[in-house]
Amino acid sequence: MHLNTSLLREEPAGSFRAERLLSDGTFFENRVIFGDNLVALCGLQAELTGTIQCVYIDPPYNTGNTFPHYRDGLVHERWLSMMRPRLELLWALLRDDGFLVVQIDDNEFARLYLLMAEICQERNLKVIVVKMAEPTGVKMAPVVKHGGIARLKEYLILAGKAGIRGLSLERIPKGAWDNEYRIGVAHVTRDEMRQLKEIIGNKTRTAADLQHADAICGKFALTSLEALCQRAPESPVNEAWLRENAWRIVRTCATTAVAKRLADQKRLTLNPHASAFVVETPQHKLYVMKRDYDDQRAQPRIRLLFADDYLTVHPGDFWQDIKTTGLGDEGGVDFTNGKKPEALLKRIIGMTTQPGDWVLDAFAGSGTTGAVAHKMGRKWILIESGVQCQTHLLPRLRRVVDGIDQSGISRAVGWKGGGGFRYFTPADLTE
């Protein structure tokens, strides 16, 4: 990829690479650009328009405060005038199925949303609320004293070039164990249950598959969790045991009239010792049914749901599960009030991209976006004009490349190091 050399100039002394490449030449594509992001984005247009899969930016929130690394106070009109050309350039860089994600708080959310609705079209927008603070600590003292309301959340304004679709959101653990799941399944192995689940998930299943599923279900012995556990009285069923054995714990629920009618018919043909069986609907959905039910009831609790299919949930548009405290040294840098959790960027990058896709951050700060994208096997471009590019971002990314950084998502993704990046500055800064 060739950049506009009239606007951007490579400074090889700032580039960095590991001995081990992630793949042939990959290290040479990632870029850090130190300088004004408007100039940098103009320099990227010729070669990158229509190629970036995900843009994430965390611009100054315009709070009126002064932080160690930047001032954060403009009149609203000037802030919007600053944002407009940058958003227009970023929107143009995206692929036809790409996403622009902007994180913001209450100060400019309403104005930013209207601006993005104008640039990206409102039908392409979705707002996600992210819990970013805890109702504890020193900040709560004035809230309590004056009877205010603590600010605990921020917003992600998500804009999709083709609308809000095609996302791959990770599922998150549910809270406490759902006590509706209180029936144990004995006399089946974990491997047999795995085979049953594979047949259920295969819409092109054969008659032999259905026979095999019935054979597995025919072994079911439905019992209490206490009987399944068979622990000593002093070691009763607990949360850890429930989650470990979720693959053989079920609950019952009602089903459709069509599925019940199929169950009524099939039950007459079963071996009298079979405790459960499967029925396939006209839409090729496969349900596991318990044999023992009252067929005179219109909606008996007949269908079996497996606990391990429901240990996680879709996070929806309210993300409250990402840890935001105790992360001051994540990435080996302390960037007070300016650094986002790596877990948050992992979710954003993971839901909008695939390995090898381009990710761009034009307000790179301490380099969290680049660090996470690198660990996840994405190509990335970071733009930052502040001194933190030298004091925080570059040292952090060098530690990522070397594999020294084992904080953040490193262990979760098995990061061991590799790759590298090239370093650029706007041409006028070197002339």
Secondary structure, DSSP 8 states (H G I E B T S, - for coil): ----TTTEEE-GGG-EE-SS-SSTTGGGT-EEEES-HHHHHHHHHHHHTTTEEEEEE------SEEETTEEE---HHHHHHHHHHHHHHHHHHEEEEEEEEEEE-TTTHHHHHHHHHHHHTGGGEEEEEEE---S-STTHHHHHHHT-----EEEEEEEETT-S-S-----EE-SS--TT--EEEES--HHHHHHHHHHHH-TT--HHHHHHHHHHHTT-EEEEHHHHH---TTS---HHHHHHTGGGEEEEE---HHHHHHHHHHHTTS-TT--EEEEE-TT--EEEEES---TTSSS-S-EEEEGGGSSEE--TTEE--S--SS-TTGGG---TTT---HHHHHHHHHHH--TT-EEEESS-TTSHHHHHHHHTT-EEEEEE-STHIIIIIHHHHHHHHHT---STTHHHHT-----EEEEEEEGGG--
